[in-house]
């Protein structure tokens, strides 16, 4: 199904289109969330909420601002970050097991392969190591600019400059697609 047809079907609230969207994009969108929220149960909850939000807010999607996947991934990413910052999570006192950090969610769920399968790896190929590092932490792991600056002892202005430079390179790469 072409993206234009997909958008039209979602706007028409067509059930088969919604099922197609879920079948085609659920793993990739869940991978975006899993890179930020390590607890699988919470990540599933965030994914469910995000998917509902995507289907309900499809009329807010503007084709001129980017591709559908990018819009959906941003909703998922922002929902995951919001969940981590929520009182529910911060007051739970729960800590992740060491396995989450040593083995990572990527090896358990295949998220790395799924994200690479949608072309993100190819888009990032021209980024230098500093830019890749910044994109990894800010966009995939949900860090803020200030958190990256503090945790890795990089001046905040440098973090922002690297983000800006990375976005310019990514825009050129997307334009070629």
N, C-alpha and C positions, 0 to 999 in steps of 0.2 A: 504494500500500500504506500503510495506517495505521501509525503509530508502534508501537502495541500489537502488531500483527501482525508487524511487522519485528523487534521485540524477541523475540517468541515464536519466530519462525523462526530467529533467530540463536542463541537458547538451545538450540534443537533441532538446531543444527548443519546446517541445511538449506542445501544448495549454491545453490539458486536465490535464496534470500533473501540470501545472501552476495554473489552476483552483482548483485542489485538494489541492495544497500547500496553496492557499489563504483560501479555506474553512476550512482546518484543523488548520492552524497556525495564521491566521490574528488576532483573538481576543487576543491570548497570546502575540503576538508581539506588538500589539497596547497597551496592558497593560504595557509592558516594557517601552514604550515611554511615556505613560500617567503618570507614576510615576515620570517622570523627567520634562515633559512639561505639565503644568496644563491647559493651554488654549486648549480647545478641537479642535478648528479649526487649530491651529498650529500643534497640535499633529497629526491630520489627514494628514496634508501636509507632515510632517516628515515621517509618516507611508508610504504614497504613494511613496515618494522619496526612502525610504529604501527598499520597496518591489521591485521597479524597479532595484535598485542597486543589490539586492540579485539575481534576475533573470539574470541580465547581467553579474555578477561577479561569477556565480556558478562554473566556471572553476578554480577559485582561491581557492575554498574550498578544504581542505586537510583532508580526513577522519582520518588520523593518529593523527591529532591534537585535535580531539574532535567531538562531535556529530553535526549533521546539525543544530538542534535547537539552540545549544549554539553559533554557528557561526552566525546564523541569528539574534539571540538576541543581540550579540555584535555589529553587524552592526546597528541595531535599536538604541541601547543604545548610541553608539558613534555619530550617526546622531542626536539624541535628544540633546546630550551635545553640539555638534557643533552648533546646531540651537540656543540654549540658549546663547552661547558665541558669536554669530554672531552680526555684527553691526546692522542688521535689528531689532533684538530683543532688544539689549541694548540701541538703540537710540529711540525706539518707545515710551519710557516713560510710557508705559502701566503698570498698576499694577493689580494684581489679586484681585478679590473681597474676602472679608473675608469668604464667603461661601466655596471657594476653599480650604481654610485651615481648617475651622471648620468641614465641612462635607466631604471634600476630594473627589477626583475623584473615589476612590475605591467604595464608596457607590452608586455613580451615574452610573458607567459603569460596575460594577461587576468585576473589574480588579483583586481584591484580590482573588476572587474565581477562576478566570481563571488561575492566576499564580500558586495558590495552586494545581489546577487541573493538572498541567503539572509536578508536583513532586518537585518543588523547596522547599516547606515546609518540605517534608520528608528528603531532602538532608541537610537542615539546622538544623534538630532536635538535632544533637549532638554538635552543637556549643554552647559555653557558652554565657551568656548574653552580655558580652563585644564584643565578635566576631559577634554575631547577629546584634548588634547595628552598628558596623563598616560596615558590609556587607550591611545592610539596607541603610545606608547613601551613601556609595561609589558606590555600584553597582546598587541599585534600584532608588536612588534619584539623582544620578549624581554628588555628591560632589567630590572634589579632596581630596587627603590626607591632604594637607595644609588647606583647608577650614574646614574639620572636626576638625583638630588640633586647629585652631583659634577659631572656633565657640563654641566648647565644652570644650576648655581649657585642651586638652589632648596633651602631648608632641608628636611632629611629629614622633619620633622614636617609641613611643608606638603604635601610629596609624599603622605604617608600620609593626610592629611586630605582631599586632593583625590580620592584613590583611593576612600576611604570614601564621600565625597559622590557620586561618579560611580556607585558600586555601588548606592547608594540610589535614584538616578534611574533607572538601568537596571532595577532590580527593579520599580519602578512601571511602567515601560514594558512589561516582559515580562508583568506581571500583567494588563495590558490586552489582551494578545493571546489 
